[in-house]
């Protein structure tokens, strides 16, 4: 390949004196080695820029020259450069086309415009095309050129590190989401079987002579399975991006039916504590545009909290209603209640309020924080009203379909 003779008008390396000292007495070993291409069709301007490059204190440059757009394009395909200095006027062509040949804004090299036509429009065009800086030839000197190149290289390398960090973070996020998705599947598959067989035993679907004590044990197994399922769902939702995917698989659903499904999942927990659950559905269907699984999980979280913090024999009222352009699910319990400080703690991820000794401290502390995130992702909200010793009312609000 006759690359050196056909491509470049001049291929010149920085001269190195015999004493291995640079132009200013600095050891070449201490200087950064740069590969530089000067895209300049004027011989006089090329030699001026080259001389300023060779006077640099901080680096040692191996300089190539491309005197036309065609040679600049060829150079871009044959050699990697750290810095490309480009004149805006290249005969009938422009340096912008040369910038495109080196990758434009995604280029691996630092491109700097050096031109005698530094009008605002030219600067704007060049910066948009990928140049990181623009220098007026009339003001050019060795110190300015070195400072510009040093700053541009520093910023370019920081930007590359940032891109690598973002890429690594995205890869880690994808790996995390895949892990939680697989974990959720691997845990839920046997758990659903356990809960299903426990329900068969507790309801005696096969009409076998099952002792009452065995049925009670099966109920406890199913109750524990439901609690574990809630914990798994909350952990997966908290760790994944599913809640934040507002543009996800939304569909129209009847809020009454979502409440019925959530109640069906947790009713056994209330029965185990002899808690009376009173449901007051809306007289008419309440359509909401949502991700049904997330809204069901939000209602399950509110209900399980109400059951968890309501003493045995207590009462929970569930009401589905509309208020103007907002649809609501209100769940009010006769539990221990919370202070305003406790409410702030409960809404924070992993927040755990202090409980009386007679109430077990179950769960992960993610319940209400998950509810809040789900509501916000659906352009809704959560209202918590509570008084210590009186009870708590949590209202999930969702926008009506316009």
C-alpha positions as a Python dict, from the first residue, in 0.01 Angstrom:
ca = {
    (1, 'X'): (0, 0, 0),
    (2, 'X'): (149, 337, -101),
    (3, 'X'): (-37, 514, 177),
    (4, 'X'): (241, 755, 281),
    (5, 'X'): (300, 887, -70),
    (6, 'X'): (-56, 887, -201),
    (7, 'X'): (-245, 1003, 105),
    (8, 'X'): (-43, 1281, 265),
    (9, 'X'): (142, 1580, 129),
    (10, 'X'): (378, 1563, 426),
    (11, 'X'): (423, 1310, 702),
    (12, 'X'): (655, 1460, 959),
    (13, 'X'): (744, 1347, 1308),
    (14, 'X'): (864, 1585, 1578),
    (15, 'X'): (1240, 1614, 1550),
    (16, 'X'): (1423, 1481, 1854),
    (17, 'X'): (1761, 1638, 1943),
    (18, 'X'): (2051, 1404, 2007),
    (19, 'X'): (2044, 1467, 2384),
    (20, 'X'): (1690, 1326, 2402),
    (21, 'X'): (1562, 1661, 2525),
    (22, 'X'): (1245, 1823, 2398),
    (23, 'X'): (1211, 2171, 2253),
    (24, 'X'): (1211, 2329, 2600),
    (25, 'X'): (1458, 2101, 2771),
    (26, 'X'): (1188, 1861, 2895),
    (27, 'X'): (1256, 1489, 2864),
    (28, 'X'): (1051, 1327, 2590),
    (29, 'X'): (969, 1045, 2832),
    (30, 'X'): (774, 1300, 3037),
    (31, 'X'): (578, 1430, 2741),
    (32, 'X'): (253, 1282, 2620),
    (33, 'X'): (288, 1133, 2273),
    (34, 'X'): (15, 1255, 2038),
    (35, 'X'): (-72, 1157, 1684),
    (36, 'X'): (-197, 1471, 1509),
    (37, 'X'): (-350, 1531, 1167),
    (38, 'X'): (-362, 1883, 1026),
    (39, 'X'): (-629, 1919, 757),
    (40, 'X'): (-512, 2233, 579),
    (41, 'X'): (-486, 2315, 207),
    (42, 'X'): (-269, 2628, 251),
    (43, 'X'): (104, 2547, 279),
    (44, 'X'): (193, 2859, 477),
    (45, 'X'): (-87, 2805, 732),
    (46, 'X'): (9, 2440, 764),
    (47, 'X'): (370, 2521, 852),
    (48, 'X'): (261, 2786, 1103),
    (49, 'X'): (27, 2543, 1280),
    (50, 'X'): (292, 2272, 1267),
    (51, 'X'): (553, 2501, 1424),
    (52, 'X'): (315, 2592, 1707),
    (53, 'X'): (248, 2223, 1762),
    (54, 'X'): (619, 2144, 1786),
    (55, 'X'): (671, 2421, 2043),
    (56, 'X'): (436, 2254, 2291),
    (57, 'X'): (582, 2190, 2637),
    (58, 'X'): (341, 1920, 2749),
    (59, 'X'): (338, 1677, 2458),
    (60, 'X'): (537, 1546, 2165),
    (61, 'X'): (343, 1534, 1839),
    (62, 'X'): (378, 1315, 1531),
    (63, 'X'): (221, 1528, 1265),
    (64, 'X'): (52, 1423, 942),
    (65, 'X'): (-107, 1651, 687),
    (66, 'X'): (-411, 1611, 463),
    (67, 'X'): (-439, 1895, 209),
    (68, 'X'): (-784, 1807, 79),
    (69, 'X'): (-1114, 1657, 190),
    (70, 'X'): (-1047, 1336, -6),
    (71, 'X'): (-714, 1283, 170),
    (72, 'X'): (-873, 1361, 508),
    (73, 'X'): (-1138, 1096, 445),
    (74, 'X'): (-871, 846, 345),
    (75, 'X'): (-667, 929, 655),
    (76, 'X'): (-972, 866, 872),
    (77, 'X'): (-996, 511, 743),
    (78, 'X'): (-624, 425, 765),
    (79, 'X'): (-496, 570, 1089),
    (80, 'X'): (-613, 661, 1437),
    (81, 'X'): (-539, 1017, 1549),
    (82, 'X'): (-558, 1172, 1894),
    (83, 'X'): (-612, 1524, 1761),
    (84, 'X'): (-736, 1649, 1424),
    (85, 'X'): (-692, 2022, 1346),
    (86, 'X'): (-925, 2119, 1063),
    (87, 'X'): (-952, 2429, 848),
    (88, 'X'): (-1308, 2525, 757),
    (89, 'X'): (-1228, 2605, 391),
    (90, 'X'): (-1074, 2318, 194),
    (91, 'X'): (-1092, 2442, -164),
    (92, 'X'): (-1448, 2386, -279),
    (93, 'X'): (-1523, 2172, 27),
    (94, 'X'): (-1565, 2244, 397),
    (95, 'X'): (-1401, 2103, 707),
    (96, 'X'): (-1744, 1996, 830),
    (97, 'X'): (-1736, 1708, 583),
    (98, 'X'): (-1396, 1607, 718),
    (99, 'X'): (-1541, 1606, 1071),
    (100, 'X'): (-1812, 1369, 953),
    (101, 'X'): (-1545, 1137, 813),
    (102, 'X'): (-1390, 1112, 1160),
    (103, 'X'): (-1721, 1024, 1326),
    (104, 'X'): (-1872, 1363, 1400),
    (105, 'X'): (-1991, 1404, 1760),
    (106, 'X'): (-1918, 1034, 1826),
    (107, 'X'): (-1556, 1060, 1712),
    (108, 'X'): (-1279, 886, 1906),
    (109, 'X'): (-1044, 1176, 1835),
    (110, 'X'): (-1050, 1540, 1941),
    (111, 'X'): (-1141, 1768, 1650),
    (112, 'X'): (-1056, 2139, 1667),
    (113, 'X'): (-1148, 2398, 1403),
    (114, 'X'): (-869, 2641, 1310),
    (115, 'X'): (-987, 2894, 1054),
    (116, 'X'): (-958, 3251, 943),
    (117, 'X'): (-1338, 3272, 901),
    (118, 'X'): (-1449, 3238, 1262),
    (119, 'X'): (-1797, 3385, 1224),
    (120, 'X'): (-2067, 3282, 1478),
    (121, 'X'): (-2249, 3073, 1217),
    (122, 'X'): (-1931, 2883, 1131),
    (123, 'X'): (-1862, 2814, 1500),
    (124, 'X'): (-2215, 2689, 1548),
    (125, 'X'): (-2199, 2462, 1243),
    (126, 'X'): (-1858, 2323, 1339),
    (127, 'X'): (-1948, 2254, 1702),
    (128, 'X'): (-2264, 2080, 1589),
    (129, 'X'): (-2062, 1872, 1343),
    (130, 'X'): (-1829, 1745, 1618),
    (131, 'X'): (-1560, 2006, 1681),
    (132, 'X'): (-1488, 2055, 2050),
    (133, 'X'): (-1334, 2400, 2006),
    (134, 'X'): (-1283, 2673, 1746),
    (135, 'X'): (-974, 2893, 1710),
    (136, 'X'): (-924, 3207, 1501),
    (137, 'X'): (-603, 3183, 1295),
    (138, 'X'): (-539, 3553, 1351),
    (139, 'X'): (-510, 3496, 1727),
    (140, 'X'): (-335, 3159, 1715),
    (141, 'X'): (-11, 3108, 1905),
    (142, 'X'): (167, 2809, 2056),
    (143, 'X'): (39, 2863, 2410),
    (144, 'X'): (-322, 2902, 2297),
    (145, 'X'): (-299, 2593, 2078),
    (146, 'X'): (-143, 2381, 2352),
    (147, 'X'): (-395, 2500, 2614),
    (148, 'X'): (-685, 2431, 2376),
    (149, 'X'): (-561, 2081, 2293),
    (150, 'X'): (-488, 1998, 2659),
    (151, 'X'): (-836, 2109, 2770),
    (152, 'X'): (-1007, 1935, 2479),
    (153, 'X'): (-823, 1606, 2543),
    (154, 'X'): (-905, 1621, 2913),
    (155, 'X'): (-1276, 1684, 2849),
    (156, 'X'): (-1287, 1422, 2575),
    (157, 'X'): (-1138, 1158, 2803),
    (158, 'X'): (-1375, 1248, 3084),
    (159, 'X'): (-1666, 1216, 2841),
    (160, 'X'): (-1541, 875, 2726),
    (161, 'X'): (-1511, 759, 3088),
    (162, 'X'): (-1864, 884, 3152),
    (163, 'X'): (-1997, 691, 2851),
    (164, 'X'): (-1819, 377, 2971),
    (165, 'X'): (-1960, 424, 3321),
    (166, 'X'): (-2312, 471, 3182),
    (167, 'X'): (-2274, 162, 2965),
    (168, 'X'): (-2149, -44, 3261),
    (169, 'X'): (-2436, 85, 3473),
    (170, 'X'): (-2691, -7, 3206),
    (171, 'X'): (-2537, -354, 3178),
    (172, 'X'): (-2549, -394, 3556),
    (173, 'X'): (-2912, -279, 3561),
    (174, 'X'): (-3006, -529, 3291),
    (175, 'X'): (-2827, -805, 3482),
    (176, 'X'): (-2999, -704, 3805),
    (177, 'X'): (-3343, -702, 3644),
    (178, 'X'): (-3278, -1040, 3483),
    (179, 'X'): (-3166, -1180, 3819),
    (180, 'X'): (-3477, -1059, 3999),
    (181, 'X'): (-3703, -1181, 3719),
    (182, 'X'): (-3548, -1528, 3732),
    (183, 'X'): (-3548, -1528, 4112),
    (184, 'X'): (-3915, -1428, 4118),
    (185, 'X'): (-4006, -1709, 3876),
    (186, 'X'): (-3798, -1971, 4058),
    (187, 'X'): (-3949, -1879, 4396),
    (188, 'X'): (-4309, -1834, 4286),
    (189, 'X'): (-4336, -2160, 4092),
    (190, 'X'): (-4296, -2393, 4394),
    (191, 'X'): (-4469, -2143, 4622),
    (192, 'X'): (-4784, -2145, 4409),
    (193, 'X'): (-4788, -2525, 4423),
    (194, 'X'): (-4751, -2518, 4803),
    (195, 'X'): (-5034, -2268, 4839),
    (196, 'X'): (-5254, -2460, 4595),
    (197, 'X'): (-5216, -2792, 4777),
    (198, 'X'): (-5265, -2619, 5112),
    (199, 'X'): (-5594, -2474, 4987),
    (200, 'X'): (-5706, -2816, 4861),
    (201, 'X'): (-5641, -2965, 5206),
    (202, 'X'): (-5799, -2677, 5400),
    (203, 'X'): (-6117, -2677, 5186),
    (204, 'X'): (-6120, -3060, 5157),
    (205, 'X'): (-6198, -3049, 4787),
    (206, 'X'): (-6151, -3428, 4763),
    (207, 'X'): (-6405, -3500, 5041),
    (208, 'X'): (-6154, -3701, 5240),
    (209, 'X'): (-6170, -3755, 5616),
    (210, 'X'): (-5924, -3474, 5696),
    (211, 'X'): (-5900, -3388, 6067),
    (212, 'X'): (-5984, -3029, 6157),
    (213, 'X'): (-5637, -2978, 6300),
    (214, 'X'): (-5485, -3066, 5962),
    (215, 'X'): (-5710, -2811, 5796),
    (216, 'X'): (-5591, -2550, 6045),
    (217, 'X'): (-5232, -2637, 5963),
    (218, 'X'): (-5307, -2612, 5589),
    (219, 'X'): (-5459, -2268, 5649),
    (220, 'X'): (-5143, -2161, 5830),
    (221, 'X'): (-4930, -2292, 5542),
    (222, 'X'): (-5141, -2100, 5290),
    (223, 'X'): (-5131, -1788, 5508),
    (224, 'X'): (-4753, -1806, 5534),
    (225, 'X'): (-4729, -1864, 5159),
    (226, 'X'): (-4938, -1553, 5091),
    (227, 'X'): (-4715, -1350, 5318),
    (228, 'X'): (-4403, -1482, 5145),
    (229, 'X'): (-4557, -1409, 4803),
    (230, 'X'): (-4621, -1050, 4909),
    (231, 'X'): (-4260, -1014, 5027),
    (232, 'X'): (-4127, -1155, 4698),
    (233, 'X'): (-4347, -924, 4491),
    (234, 'X'): (-4242, -619, 4692),
    (235, 'X'): (-3872, -703, 4670),
    (236, 'X'): (-3891, -759, 4294),
    (237, 'X'): (-4090, -439, 4239),
    (238, 'X'): (-3857, -239, 4460),
    (239, 'X'): (-3544, -363, 4283),
    (240, 'X'): (-3667, -357, 3924),
    (241, 'X'): (-3771, -79, 3687),
    (242, 'X'): (-4120, -217, 3631),
    (243, 'X'): (-4290, 46, 3846),
    (244, 'X'): (-4117, 327, 3657),
    (245, 'X'): (-4219, 198, 3312),
    (246, 'X'): (-4514, 436, 3285),
    (247, 'X'): (-4547, 359, 2917),
    (248, 'X'): (-4573, -13, 2998),
    (249, 'X'): (-4861, -250, 2928),
    (250, 'X'): (-5146, -25, 3049),
    (251, 'X'): (-5501, -137, 2988),
    (252, 'X'): (-5851, -49, 3097),
    (253, 'X'): (-5967, -234, 3408),
    (254, 'X'): (-6260, -222, 3650),
    (255, 'X'): (-6135, -96, 3987),
    (256, 'X'): (-6407, -296, 4167),
    (257, 'X'): (-6272, -620, 4022),
    (258, 'X'): (-5914, -534, 4114),
    (259, 'X'): (-6023, -477, 4475),
    (260, 'X'): (-6211, -811, 4474),
    (261, 'X'): (-5897, -990, 4353),
    (262, 'X'): (-5679, -824, 4616),
    (263, 'X'): (-5929, -913, 4890),
    (264, 'X'): (-5938, -1273, 4776),
    (265, 'X'): (-5559, -1293, 4815),
    (266, 'X'): (-5546, -1161, 5172),
    (267, 'X'): (-5884, -1263, 5316),
    (268, 'X'): (-5740, -1572, 5482),
    (269, 'X'): (-5497, -1347, 5673),
    (270, 'X'): (-5790, -1153, 5813),
    (271, 'X'): (-5979, -1472, 5897),
    (272, 'X'): (-5683, -1607, 6093),
    (273, 'X'): (-5708, -1300, 6319),
    (274, 'X'): (-6090, -1294, 6325),
    (275, 'X'): (-6088, -951, 6162),
    (276, 'X'): (-6412, -848, 5995),
    (277, 'X'): (-6361, -702, 5646),
    (278, 'X'): (-6651, -493, 5517),
    (279, 'X'): (-6644, -420, 5141),
    (280, 'X'): (-6847, -134, 4993),
    (281, 'X'): (-6797, -146, 4615),
    (282, 'X'): (-6916, 124, 4380),
    (283, 'X'): (-7265, 71, 4238),
    (284, 'X'): (-7124, 121, 3890),
    (285, 'X'): (-6813, -9, 3718),
    (286, 'X'): (-6517, 222, 3775),
    (287, 'X'): (-6285, 208, 3470),
    (288, 'X'): (-5919, 295, 3526),
    (289, 'X'): (-5631, 289, 3279),
    (290, 'X'): (-5353, 104, 3455),
    (291, 'X'): (-5122, -192, 3488),
    (292, 'X'): (-5370, -425, 3669),
    (293, 'X'): (-5101, -635, 3837),
    (294, 'X'): (-4939, -328, 3992),
    (295, 'X'): (-5266, -178, 4116),
    (296, 'X'): (-5366, -516, 4261),
    (297, 'X'): (-5030, -535, 4439),
    (298, 'X'): (-5077, -183, 4577),
    (299, 'X'): (-5421, -274, 4720),
    (300, 'X'): (-5280, -600, 4861),
    (301, 'X'): (-5004, -404, 5036),
    (302, 'X'): (-5252, -163, 5194),
    (303, 'X'): (-5482, -447, 5304),
    (304, 'X'): (-5200, -658, 5448),
    (305, 'X'): (-5072, -360, 5645),
    (306, 'X'): (-5422, -300, 5779),
    (307, 'X'): (-5453, -667, 5880),
    (308, 'X'): (-5102, -676, 6027),
    (309, 'X'): (-5151, -373, 6250),
    (310, 'X'): (-5510, -444, 6356),
    (311, 'X'): (-5549, -654, 6673),
    (312, 'X'): (-5748, -980, 6667),
    (313, 'X'): (-6123, -925, 6638),
    (314, 'X'): (-6081, -582, 6479),
    (315, 'X'): (-6255, -428, 6180),
    (316, 'X'): (-6148, -314, 5831),
    (317, 'X'): (-6371, -116, 5594),
    (318, 'X'): (-6293, -115, 5221),
    (319, 'X'): (-6469, 140, 5003),
    (320, 'X'): (-6446, 196, 4626),
    (321, 'X'): (-6578, 533, 4513),
    (322, 'X'): (-6532, 825, 4273),
    (323, 'X'): (-6469, 1188, 4356),
    (324, 'X'): (-6485, 1409, 4049),
    (325, 'X'): (-6201, 1315, 3815),
    (326, 'X'): (-6042, 1079, 4069),
    (327, 'X'): (-6124, 716, 4152),
    (328, 'X'): (-6039, 601, 4503),
    (329, 'X'): (-5993, 286, 4709),
    (330, 'X'): (-6017, 372, 5079),
    (331, 'X'): (-5911, 114, 5339),
    (332, 'X'): (-5980, 207, 5701),
    (333, 'X'): (-5884, -12, 5996),
    (334, 'X'): (-5934, -10, 6371),
    (335, 'X'): (-5567, -81, 6435),
    (336, 'X'): (-5298, 80, 6645),
    (337, 'X'): (-5271, 391, 6427),
    (338, 'X'): (-4967, 607, 6356),
    (339, 'X'): (-4835, 950, 6441),
    (340, 'X'): (-4730, 1193, 6166),
    (341, 'X'): (-4367, 1097, 6222),
    (342, 'X'): (-4459, 729, 6192),
    (343, 'X'): (-4636, 799, 5862),
    (344, 'X'): (-4317, 951, 5719),
    (345, 'X'): (-4119, 647, 5832),
    (346, 'X'): (-4377, 403, 5692),
    (347, 'X'): (-4372, 569, 5348),
    (348, 'X'): (-3992, 551, 5325),
    (349, 'X'): (-3833, 237, 5172),
    (350, 'X'): (-3757, -18, 5446),
    (351, 'X'): (-3919, 212, 5703),
    (352, 'X'): (-4018, 26, 6020),
    (353, 'X'): (-4232, 192, 6288),
    (354, 'X'): (-4199, 88, 6651),
    (355, 'X'): (-4475, -157, 6741),
    (356, 'X'): (-4630, -276, 7067),
    (357, 'X'): (-4480, -604, 7194),
    (358, 'X'): (-4799, -797, 7118),
    (359, 'X'): (-4771, -728, 6743),
    (360, 'X'): (-4509, -914, 6543),
    (361, 'X'): (-4272, -711, 6325),
    (362, 'X'): (-4321, -888, 5992),
    (363, 'X'): (-4244, -776, 5642),
    (364, 'X'): (-3967, -579, 5474),
    (365, 'X'): (-4085, -224, 5534),
    (366, 'X'): (-4148, -181, 5161),
    (367, 'X'): (-4528, -202, 5156),
    (368, 'X'): (-4635, 163, 5162),
    (369, 'X'): (-4330, 289, 4972),
    (370, 'X'): (-4423, 48, 4691),
    (371, 'X'): (-4784, 172, 4701),
    (372, 'X'): (-4664, 531, 4675),
    (373, 'X'): (-4438, 454, 4376),
    (374, 'X'): (-4715, 261, 4198),
    (375, 'X'): (-4960, 546, 4251),
    (376, 'X'): (-4715, 807, 4121),
    (377, 'X'): (-4636, 594, 3815),
    (378, 'X'): (-5011, 599, 3737),
    (379, 'X'): (-5036, 978, 3784),
    (380, 'X'): (-5217, 921, 4113),
    (381, 'X'): (-5133, 948, 4480),
    (382, 'X'): (-5171, 804, 4829),
    (383, 'X'): (-5335, 978, 5126),
    (384, 'X'): (-5269, 844, 5476),
    (385, 'X'): (-5480, 960, 5770),
    (386, 'X'): (-5407, 811, 6109),
    (387, 'X'): (-5420, 865, 6484),
    (388, 'X'): (-5241, 655, 6745),
    (389, 'X'): (-5482, 420, 6918),
    (390, 'X'): (-5768, 504, 6679),
    (391, 'X'): (-5677, 349, 6344),
    (392, 'X'): (-5552, 430, 5998),
    (393, 'X'): (-5720, 520, 5670),
    (394, 'X'): (-5520, 481, 5349),
    (395, 'X'): (-5670, 608, 5023),
    (396, 'X'): (-5527, 508, 4686),
    (397, 'X'): (-5620, 770, 4425),
    (398, 'X'): (-5614, 709, 4050),
    (399, 'X'): (-5711, 945, 3766),
    (400, 'X'): (-6036, 877, 3588),
    (401, 'X'): (-6027, 790, 3218),
    (402, 'X'): (-6086, 1109, 3023),
}
